């Protein structure tokens, strides 16, 4: 199982301000793509420890996750910080 940690404030673009507390949506998408392409990975776990973040980029990532759902099972767990959720 590939465990993809999703930590910190989620954002579309890098910033010098608080860079150690940011995680890019594209970075998460890249980790997902790597896990899908890895024949040794049978399932994917999104380990969320995040207060949320900006909406720009969030829907694109959720659409991508939805599009790969048939490739491998995808699970998610909310850790200590999982305060917000996108709405459609």
N, C-alpha and C positions, 0 to 999 in steps of 0.2 A: 504494500500500500504506500502510495506517495502521500506524505503529509505536507501540506502547503500552509505555512504559518502566515496569517494575515494580521499584522500588528501595526498599531499606531494609527495616525490620522490618514485616511484614504484620500488620494488626490490624483488629478490627471497629469499635472506638470511638476517637475522638480522645483525646489525653492531652496535658497540658501538659509532661510529662516526655519529653524527647527528640523533640519534635514534628517537628523537621527530619529525623529518621531513621525516621519512620513513614509507611506508606502504607496507606490504608483499603481494605478489600475493596470497599466500595460505590463508592469512587472509581474503582477498576479496572473495575468493572461499568458505571459511567457512561461511561467512555471506550470500552468495548466497544460499548455501545448506540449511542453517537454514530457509531462507525465503521460499524456495521451500517446505520444510517439514512442515511449519507452515500452518495449514488449515485455519487460519484466514487471511492469506495474499492472496490477489487476484491478485496483480501485484507487480512488482519490479522496482524501480527507482534507477539507478546508477547516483549519483550526483558527477561528476568529477570536481575536483579543484586541478589539478596536472600538474607540468611541464613535466611529463613523467618519464622515468626511464630506467633501464637496460632492455635489450631485453630478457635476460634469465628469463624464467617463464612467459613472456607475451603471447607467442603463446599458451602455455598450458592453461592459464586462458581463452583466447579467444576461444579456442576449447571447454572448459568446458561450457562457456556461450552459445556457439552455440548448444551444446548437450542438454541443458535444456530449450531451447527456446520454446518448445511445452508444457512444464509443466505449465507455467504462462507467461503472457505478461511481457516483459522486455523492459524498456525505459531507455534512458540516456539523461542527460543534461550536457552541458559544462559550468562550472562557470568561474570565473575570470581567472584561470590558467588552460588551456588545450592546451598545445603547441605542443605536438608530437602525432604521431599515428603510430601503427605498420603497416608494409607492408608485404605482402606474395609474 
